Amino acid sequence: MRGNNWQGRRGFYAASTGNSAFDDWKAGEIARLEEERRKLQDAHREFSDFLNNVRRAKDREEFERFMNERRNRPADGGSNQGPAV
């Protein structure tokens, strides 16, 4: 068994052992693990969305702070221009 690619190895898990009780248990365990994998993927997506929202909020806050400072700085008579050439 390589890696965590359950779906790519489905044929391996579908092979019957000849013991119906074991095969039923195995099928149930695989279904349970696949449900857990889906839950982890959902949690990962939700956390990524959360982080993106936090980053956007931080960017917005930094931008608003910049704009407020820019708006509130005193006029300096054009000293922001580079030196005359």
Buried (B, 14 or more C-beta within 10 A) or exposed (E): EEEEEBEEEEEEBEEEEEEEEEBEEBEEEBEEEEEEEEEEEEEEEEEEEEEEEEEEEEEEEEEEEEEEEEEEEEEEEEEEEEEEE
